Amino acid sequence: MSCLSLLRKQWYQRRVRAMQANHVHRSSTPHKYSLTVDAYAKFGFTRVNVPRECIDWDSHLDFYDPPEFTDETTNTDEAFYPDKINFNTDDGTVNRLSFERPYRVDVTDPLNVHGRTGMRGRGIFPRWGPNHYAITVVTRWYRAGTGKQVHSKERPVMEVLLLKDKHEEDKYFHLPSVQVDTNDQNKFQSKLFLKKMCFNSQKPSSDTPSKKHLFRNLAMTSHDDPELDKAFTKHKQVYKGYFDDIHNTDNAWMEVDVINVHFEKPLADRPVEPGPQIDLACWQRLDSKVPVHNNEAWLLKKTCHINRAFNPYSGESLL
C-alpha cells in the first residue's frame, strides 16, 4: 500500500472514530426508489413502509422490524453474515469505503448511508455495505442517412448504447455496468466489459479457458484497440456516489462511478455485437425517452446536459 493510500486510510478511520464517539450523523437526501415495496416480491419478501420523515437513522421510529433477505444464489465469495468484516476500510482487495462518507455499523451490520429502506440483509448484492459499480454511458451523435448530425430544438441529438441481459424478465434496457471491488480498476474493467459484452472481442473457442486465463486474455487485448483507448482517455465524469436503486437494503446498497465515453468516427460506426450473457445491444436515439429505469434516466439527463445535447428529460425530477 502506498504512503498516500495509507494516509487516506488513517484519515478515514479517524473520521469514523470521531463520528462513533460523538454520535455525529449528517442527514442526506432521502432516497426514493430504495423504498420500492415490491422490489423483492419475486423472492417472497415485501418491504415495510418507512415514512419519509423517518428515513434518516437519527429520526425516531417507535417500531422498526423489517424483513431480512439475503439471496444465497448470488455469485459471491462474501460471508453470509457480516460479523467478521471490517467496514469503512479498503484492504486492497475489497473497497468498503463509501463514496460519500463513513457509514454507521450497528454491532456487526453496516447501515445504509442514506437511511432506512424497509428491508434488512444483503438482498441480491454480492457485498455487505457499499457495492461499487462502474457505469459507462456510451454515446455518439445521431446522424441521418445523409451522414449529417440531427438537431432537435437547435441542439444535437445523441444516441446511447443500451443492453438487455439474457434470462432477464425486465422489460427495461440498462447501461453497461460492471461491479468492481477496488478503486484503481474502474476504467480498466469498464473497457474490458465493453469489448467483451458489446463488441464481442473474445470469440468462444473450442477449448474452454479457465476464468483466470480468460481474464488474462482480455487484459492482453486491452492495449490492442487504440480507438477505444483514445475514447476512454477523453471520458467525462457524470456522477459518483450513492445510487438510489430499488434493490438497496438497510445493510447493502449500490454506489456508482459513472463516466461518459463519446464515440466519434470511425469508432462510432463500429458494429455492435452482443457478447455472452447479453441478449441485445443497440443504439437508442435520445430524441425521446428511452426504456430505462428512472435512476438511469437521471444519468442520461446529466449526460445530455454535459454534452449540451438535446435532453428529452429536461425539466423532470427523476430522483
N, C-alpha and C positions, 0 to 999 in steps of 0.2 A: 504493500500500500504506500502510495506516495505521501510526502510530507503534507501536501495540500489536502489530500483526501483525509489524512489523519487529523489535521486541524479542523476540517469541516465536521468530521465525525464527533470530535470532542466538543466543538461548539454546539452541535445539535443536541448532544447528551446533556450539556449544561442547561439548555433551554427546557428540555423535558423535565429535568430535576426541579428547575425553578417553577415550572407550571404545577408539578405534582405537590411541591412544598407549599405553594401559595394558592393552590386551587384556582389557578388562572385558566380561563377558557374564553377565547374570543368567539363571539357569535358570528355566524356566517349566513349567507343567503340560503334560506330554506330550500331543500330540494323538492321536486315535484313528481317526476317520473319514478323516483325511488320509492314512492308511496303507492304505486300501482297495485291495487288489491289482488288482481288475478294473475300476476306475473308468474306465480308458481302453482297455478291451478292444475296444470297437467301432472304435477307431482303429488297432488292431493293436499296442498297447503294454501291457506289464504291469510294474507296479512291482517293484522288488527289495525283498526283505524287510529291514526295519530293526528290529533287536531294540529292545525298549522302553528298555533301559538305554543305547542308543546314539543315541537320537533327538536329544539335545542336541548342538549343534555342538562343544562342548568335550569330548565323550566320544570316546575313542579308538576308531577303526574301522579295522582293518587294510586292508581293500579296499572302497572305496565308489565304484562307477562305474555309477550308474543310467542308464536310457534317457532320451533327451531328446525332448520333443514340444512343438511349438507349432502350434496349429490356424490354418492360413493363411486359412480361410474366416471366421474371426471378424471381425465388423464393427467395425473399429477403425482409428484413424489412428496407432497406435503403431508405432514402428520394429520391424523384425523381430529386430534384435539390440539389446541394451541398452547398447552401448559408449559412446553419446553422451548418455546420460540422467543427470541429476543427481538422485540418490536422497536420501532423508531431507530433502527440501525441499518447499516449497509455493510455486510460482512464480505463483500466482493463476489459472492455467489448469488445471493438474493437481496435485492434492494427493498427494504421495508420502510424506507423514509417516504413520507407523503410529499407530493409536490407543493403542498400548501403550507403545512406547519406540523409540529408534533401533535399526535393524537393521544387521547387517553387510553389507558389499559385498565380494565376493571378486573382486578385479581390476575386472571390469565387471558381475558378476552379483549382484543383491540376494539375500540369504539369508533364507529363511523365519524369521520372528521366533520361531516355536515349534519350530524344528529340522528335521531331515531328514524327507523324505516318501517317498523311494524313486523319485522322478520329477523330472527336471530340465525346464527350458523354461518357456514361458508357459502351457502347457496350453490350455484353452478360454477363458482370461480375456483381456479387452481390454488390460490393463496389466501391465507388469513390476512386481514388488514388490507392495505392498498394493493391492487392488482394493476400493474402498469402495462399500457398498450401503446404501441406506436401506430398511429393512423396516418396514411398518406392520401391526401386529396390530389389526385392526378387530373390535370386539366389540359385542354387545348382550345384554340379558338375555333368556333364553328364556322365552317366555310361552305357555301352553297356549291352547286355543280360548277359554277364559274371559277371557283377557287378563291373568290373574294370573301373577306370577313363579312358576316351578317351582323347587323346592328338592330337593336330594339330600343326605342326611346333615346336615340342618339348614343347608346352605349353598346360596345361589342358584346356579343353573346358567346359564352363559353360552353364547352362540353366537359362532362366529368365521367371518369371511369368508375363504373359500379359493378359489383359482383353479386352472385347468388350462389349459395353453397348447395352441394348435393345433399340429399336426405334432409333437407330443411323445409319445414312446412310453412315457414314465414312467407307471406306474400310480398314482403318488402325486400329491396336490394340493400346492400351495405357498402361502405367504403373499405378499401384494402386496409387491413389491420393485422397486427401480429403482437402476441403477448411477449413481453420482454422482462427479464429478471434483473438486468444490470443496465446502468445508465449509458455506458460507452458503446453499446451495441445497437442503439435505436435505429439510426440511419442505415447502418450496415444491414441489419436484419430486414428493414423495410424494403431495401433494394433487392435483397435475395427473394423476399416474398413476391415482389412484383415480377421478377424474372421467372420464377417457378410457377406461380399461380395465374399470372395474367398473360405472359408471353411464352410460357412452357419451354423455357430454355433447356430443361433437362428432360429429354425423351426417355421413356421407360426402355430398358434393355432386357435382353433375355436373361441376364444374370441380375438377380435382385440384390442390390447393395445393402450393406448394413446401414443403420441410421448414422453411425459415425462416419463411414465412407461417403455417404450421400452428402452430409454437411460439408465434408472436405472438398468434394467435387464442386459443390455450389460455391464455396469460398474461392476455389481456384478460378471460377468463371466470373467472379465479381469484378475483375480488372479487364475483362475481355469485351467490355461494352462501353467504349468511350462516349457514345452519345448519351446513354443513360447516366453515366458517371457525371458528365457535364451538367445534365439537367438537375441532378441531386446537389451539385455544388452551388446551384443558384436557387435552392429551395427557400421558401418564405415560411416563417413561423406563423401558424394560425392560432394555436391555443395550447396551453399547457396547464393542467390542473385537474381538479375533481370533475368527473363526468357523471351527470345525472342520468343513470340508467335504470331501467325497470327491474333489473336483477340485483341491484345493490341491497345489502343487508346491514344490520347493525354491526356486524363483525367482519364483513368483506365488501369491498367496493372497488369501483373502476376509476382509474386516473389515466389520463391520456396525454401524450406528446404528439401534437398534430402539426404536420407540415404540408405545405402546398408545393408540389413539383409540377411545373408547367412545361408541357411538351411543345417544342417548335419543330418545324420541318427540318430534316426528314423524319425525326423521331415521331412526330405527330401522325405520320402516315403508316407507321408500323402496324401490321395486322395484329389484332388481339386474338390470342389463342388460349383458352382456359386450360389450366393445368389440373393435376389431380385434386380432388375434393371440391373443385369449382364446377358448377353446372353451367353457369353463364357469366361471361364477362363482356360488357358492352359499354359504348359511349352513349350518354344521355344528354340531350340539349338542355341547357339551363335558361331557355326562354319561357319556361313554365315550371311549376313544381314537379319534382321527381318522386317516385315511390320509395322514400326512405323514412325511417323513424324521425320524430321531431328533433331529437338531440343531434342527429347527424345533419338534418336540415339546417340546424343552427350553425354547424360548422361550414356548410355550403354558403350560408348567408354571409358569414365572416370572410370566406374565401372570395366571394364576388366583390365584397367591399374592398378587400386588399388589392384586388386586380382592377378596380374601377370598371368592372364589367356590369352588364345588366343583371339586376338582382330580383328574381321572382319572389323572394321572401321579404322584400323591403317593407318596413312598417309593421312586420309581425313580431310579436313577442313569443318566441318559441320555447324559451326556458323560463 
